[in-house]
Amino acid sequence: TAPGCCVEQEGAMTMSFAGVGNGAYVQETTYKFVGANQGDFEVNQKKKLSPAILACIVISAILALLALAALIWFLIWSSTTTTTKIFNCMTNDEALWSTQRREYCCANHGVACTISEPFDCDAGLSNSVIGWSNSKRDWCCNNKKK
Protein backbone atom coordinates (compact mmCIF):
# COMPACT_ATOMS: atom_id res chain seq x y z
CA THR A 1 0.00 0.00 0.00
CA ALA A 2 1.34 3.44 -0.85
CA PRO A 3 2.04 5.68 2.15
CA GLY A 4 -0.39 8.54 2.62
CA CYS A 5 -2.71 10.15 5.11
CA CYS A 6 -4.66 7.57 7.11
CA VAL A 7 -3.27 4.57 5.14
CA GLU A 8 -1.42 1.83 6.97
CA GLN A 9 1.94 0.60 5.73
CA GLU A 10 3.13 -2.98 5.93
CA GLY A 11 5.38 -3.70 8.90
CA ALA A 12 7.74 -6.49 9.99
CA MET A 13 6.63 -10.08 9.34
CA THR A 14 6.17 -12.64 12.13
CA MET A 15 5.01 -16.23 12.07
CA SER A 16 1.90 -17.57 13.79
CA PHE A 17 0.32 -21.00 14.01
CA ALA A 18 -2.38 -21.44 11.33
CA GLY A 19 -3.44 -24.99 12.23
CA VAL A 20 -2.06 -28.35 11.11
CA GLY A 21 -1.86 -28.39 7.32
CA ASN A 22 -3.37 -24.89 6.97
CA GLY A 23 -0.23 -22.76 6.65
CA ALA A 24 2.39 -22.40 3.94
CA TYR A 25 5.45 -22.98 6.18
CA VAL A 26 6.68 -25.74 8.53
CA GLN A 27 8.62 -25.15 11.72
CA GLU A 28 12.21 -26.27 11.73
CA THR A 29 15.12 -24.45 13.27
CA THR A 30 13.91 -21.76 10.91
CA TYR A 31 10.78 -21.59 8.83
CA LYS A 32 10.78 -23.17 5.41
CA PHE A 33 8.26 -22.54 2.68
CA VAL A 34 6.56 -25.80 1.73
CA GLY A 35 3.66 -24.51 -0.37
CA ALA A 36 0.17 -23.13 0.21
CA ASN A 37 -1.92 -25.25 2.62
CA GLN A 38 1.00 -27.67 3.14
CA GLY A 39 2.55 -26.31 6.35
CA ASP A 40 1.47 -25.43 9.86
CA PHE A 41 2.34 -21.70 10.03
CA GLU A 42 1.39 -18.56 8.14
CA VAL A 43 3.14 -15.20 7.72
CA ASN A 44 1.63 -12.29 9.66
CA GLN A 45 2.61 -8.74 9.03
CA LYS A 46 2.57 -6.41 12.02
CA LYS A 47 0.99 -3.09 11.27
CA LYS A 48 2.93 -0.13 12.52
CA LEU A 49 1.82 3.47 12.71
CA SER A 50 3.44 5.39 9.92
CA PRO A 51 4.35 9.08 10.27
CA ALA A 52 1.63 9.89 7.71
CA ILE A 53 -1.04 8.17 9.80
CA LEU A 54 0.20 9.87 12.96
CA ALA A 55 0.09 13.27 11.24
CA CYS A 56 -3.42 12.53 9.97
CA ILE A 57 -4.61 11.66 13.49
CA VAL A 58 -3.03 14.78 15.02
CA ILE A 59 -4.46 17.09 12.35
CA SER A 60 -7.91 15.51 12.69
CA ALA A 61 -7.81 15.92 16.47
CA ILE A 62 -6.77 19.57 16.19
CA LEU A 63 -9.55 20.30 13.69
CA ALA A 64 -12.11 18.56 15.92
CA LEU A 65 -10.98 20.61 18.92
CA LEU A 66 -11.16 23.84 16.93
CA ALA A 67 -14.67 22.97 15.75
CA LEU A 68 -15.72 22.20 19.32
CA ALA A 69 -14.22 25.46 20.61
CA ALA A 70 -16.03 27.42 17.88
CA LEU A 71 -19.33 25.73 18.75
CA ILE A 72 -18.93 26.45 22.45
CA TRP A 73 -17.97 30.08 21.75
CA PHE A 74 -20.99 30.50 19.47
CA LEU A 75 -23.38 29.01 22.02
CA ILE A 76 -22.04 31.17 24.85
CA TRP A 77 -21.90 34.34 22.74
CA SER A 78 -25.35 33.91 21.25
CA SER A 79 -26.99 33.13 24.61
CA THR A 80 -25.56 36.23 26.31
CA THR A 81 -26.41 38.74 23.60
CA THR A 82 -29.89 37.58 22.66
CA THR A 83 -32.69 39.31 24.54
CA THR A 84 -36.27 38.31 24.14
CA LYS A 85 -38.18 41.33 22.92
CA ILE A 86 -41.39 41.56 24.87
CA PHE A 87 -42.26 45.20 24.21
CA ASN A 88 -41.97 47.52 21.22
CA CYS A 89 -39.89 50.41 22.53
CA MET A 90 -39.88 52.41 19.30
CA THR A 91 -43.40 53.88 19.50
CA ASN A 92 -44.16 57.52 20.35
CA ASP A 93 -46.78 56.84 23.01
CA GLU A 94 -44.43 56.53 26.01
CA ALA A 95 -46.86 58.44 28.21
CA LEU A 96 -49.30 55.53 28.01
CA TRP A 97 -46.77 52.78 28.76
CA SER A 98 -47.06 50.49 31.77
CA THR A 99 -44.37 50.49 34.45
CA GLN A 100 -43.17 47.07 33.20
CA ARG A 101 -42.81 48.35 29.66
CA ARG A 102 -40.92 51.45 30.82
CA GLU A 103 -38.53 49.34 32.92
CA TYR A 104 -37.93 46.90 30.05
CA CYS A 105 -37.37 49.63 27.45
CA CYS A 106 -35.08 51.60 29.74
CA ALA A 107 -33.01 48.54 30.72
CA ASN A 108 -32.74 47.05 27.22
CA HIS A 109 -32.92 50.01 24.85
CA GLY A 110 -32.25 53.15 26.92
CA VAL A 111 -35.72 54.44 26.08
CA ALA A 112 -38.24 55.93 28.57
CA CYS A 113 -35.75 56.10 31.41
CA THR A 114 -37.20 59.30 32.89
CA ILE A 115 -38.71 59.10 36.33
CA SER A 116 -40.48 62.46 36.09
CA GLU A 117 -43.80 62.96 34.35
CA PRO A 118 -43.59 62.56 30.60
CA PHE A 119 -45.48 65.74 29.76
CA ASP A 120 -45.85 69.24 31.15
CA CYS A 121 -49.60 69.58 30.99
CA ASP A 122 -49.48 73.33 31.74
CA ALA A 123 -47.29 74.11 28.74
CA GLY A 124 -49.46 74.98 25.74
CA LEU A 125 -52.70 74.26 27.59
CA SER A 126 -54.53 77.10 25.83
CA ASN A 127 -53.73 75.51 22.43
CA SER A 128 -54.03 71.85 23.51
CA VAL A 129 -56.54 70.84 20.83
CA ILE A 130 -54.24 71.74 17.95
CA GLY A 131 -50.80 72.05 19.57
CA TRP A 132 -50.61 68.84 21.61
CA SER A 133 -49.84 65.38 20.28
CA ASN A 134 -52.41 62.65 20.82
CA SER A 135 -50.11 61.01 23.38
CA LYS A 136 -49.77 64.22 25.41
CA ARG A 137 -53.49 64.94 25.18
CA ASP A 138 -54.38 61.40 26.35
CA TRP A 139 -51.88 61.42 29.21
CA CYS A 140 -52.80 64.88 30.48
CA CYS A 141 -56.51 64.07 30.29
CA ASN A 142 -56.14 60.72 32.08
CA ASN A 143 -53.57 61.78 34.70
CA LYS A 144 -54.02 65.54 35.25
CA LYS A 145 -57.64 65.96 34.12
CA LYS A 146 -56.54 68.69 31.67
N, C-alpha and C positions, 0 to 999 in steps of 0.2 A: 504494500500500500504506500502511496506517495505521502511524504510528510506534509502536513498542513494543519490549519486550525481545527481542533476537535477531531482529529483522525489519529487512531492509534498506530504506532509503528511496531513491527515485529521485534521481539526481544530475544534473549538467549534461550536455547533449546534445552529441555530436560526430558528425561525418560520417565514414564509412568506405566504401571501394570494395566494392560488392556483386557486381560482375561486369557486363558489358555487357548492358543490358536487364533486369537483375534487381532494380534498386533503384527507388525511388519519386521520386528527385530527379536532376537533371542538373547538371553543374558549369558554372557561368558565373563571372562575377566573384563572385557569391554563389550559393547553392544555390536552385533553384527547384523547387517541387513540380510534377511532370508526371503523376502518377498511379501507382498500384501497378503494378509490373513494367514500367514504361515508361522509367525512368531508370537511371543507372549507380551511384548511391550510396544508402545506407540510413542512417537515424538510429540512432546508438548512444547509449545513456545510460550514463554512467560511474556506477558504484556508489561511494558514499562512506560511510564509517563514521559512523553517526549516534551521538549521545551515548547513546542508549538501548542500542545494540548494544555500545558500549564499556563501559558500566556493567554490562551482562549478562556480558561476558567477564571483567571484573575480579571481580565477585561470584562467578562460577563458579570462577575460579582460587583465590580466597580460601577458598571452601568445600572445594575439592579439597585444598588445603594443610592445612586444619584436619583433614580426614578422614585424611590421611596422617600427620599428627603424632599424632593419637589412636591410630591403628593401631600406629605405632612405639612409643608410650608403653605401650600395652597389651602388646605383645610383649615389651618389655624388662621391664616390671613383673611380668608373669606368669612369665617365665623365671627371675627372681631370687628369687621367693618360693615357688615350687613345689618341694617336696622329695619325692623318691620315698620312700615309706614301705616299708622293707624288714623292719622288726621291729615287733611290737606291744609298745609300752612301757607299756601300762596294765594289765598283769597283776601279780599279787601274788607271783609266784615268782621274784623277782630273784636269789635265792641260786643258782638253777640256770641262770642266763643265761651264755652264752658271753662271752668278752672282746669280740668284735665287737659283740654285741648291746648290752653295757654301754656301749661307746664311742659307738655310734650313738645310743642313748637319752639318754645324757648330753649329747652334742653337739647333738642336735636337739630334745630335750624337757626337758632338765634333770632327768632321772630316772636313778637308779642311778649317781650321780657319786661315790660314796664309794670310797675306795681301800682302806679297812680291811675286815676280814671283815664279812659282812652280819649275822652272828648271834653272840651270846655263848653258846657252847654249855655254859658252866658255870652260867649263870643259869637256875634252874628245872630243873636236871637231875634232881632227885629226883621231879619231877612231869611229866616229859617226855611220857609217854604221853597224858595228858589236857591238860596246860597248853601244850604246844608246837603251833604250826601245822604243817601237813604240810610246808610249805616249809622251816621251821627244822629239823624232824625229818630230812628228807631230806638237807639240807646238812650238818648235824652228823654224821649217820651216814656220809655219803660222804667228808667232808673231815677230821673229827676223830675218827671211829670211836667216837662217843658216841651 
